[in-house]
Amino acid sequence: MPLPPTRHDWPRLLGQLAVQLDTGRIYNRDLDELFVALAAADVARTRRMYIRSRTTPHPR
């Protein structure tokens, strides 16, 4: 069973995804599912930034 990607893997993996999208190596039929997953990741990122900004002490 493969290990899940770590935080160090994501920049490389997302870069590879961008290249595959640019070069047409991902089928159009797979784009909807991919975009749903990317949208979910963006929502999670936005939620994390909101939570983080509310818990970070404000400089005086």
C-alpha angles and dihedrals in degrees: 000000000000120000117246115255116270127221088267092056099053100076091052094043094048089047089053090049090053091051092048091049091048093049096045094244091135115073118242089234089064096050097086093055091045093050091050089054092047091049090052089051090050092050090051091049091050091048091050093050090050093049092045093050091051093050098043113096111245115240115243 
